[in-house]
């Protein structure tokens, strides 16, 4: 007696072939959908830092939001909580480059998880991860702060709250809100933060929030740049000499 389940003259394709064909079609469909997707820009203009950032003293700063351009693959954008601004020289606490965030030498970061920003009133005293500085500097306390969509090819924040212990021993809490903005496109970070200048670990919400001017002159009248998305958002570009130096 001859013949299989498919009967004489007809054999079914192996299940593995069908699975691979289906996966290939799904991949093609996701790439096509992503290429025709027009994402919306988050409503955050670049923050204009003061010409000479001043020390905040022993006050509680925030909660505030800050938007910076970290799109250059060979340069870290450094932020100093003690001066409440992006800085090009002097001490700093955290830095951004493409899809990575790190802490300064002597500083550390702890992931507090998916919690609401305002629910964090006091930060932990230990558990802060230091940055591993090399050609691909990373901080385990930050880890992978984003989720990547195969359909839109966009990075979206997991909305975790991070505790930062600065090199000078003071504390801040931080949450990444967005990775895109109209002025820059990708690698344009907007984060919310509160910094305690008196050295304590209390970073709860108070009436001490200070107003901030975030819109640059003429920013609204400039033609917005197209948002470039894709796998390049996941690239960790390196400095020209192959090693991060600060």
PyMOL commands that set and color helices and strands:
alter all, ss='L'
color gray80, all
select helices_A, chain A and resi 15-36+117-119+231-234
alter helices_A, ss='H'
color red, helices_A
select strands_A, chain A and resi 60-69+77-80+85-87+94-97+100-103+108-111+131-132+138-139+146-148+155-157+161-165+171-181+185-196
alter strands_A, ss='S'
color yellow, strands_A
deselect
rebuild
show_as cartoon
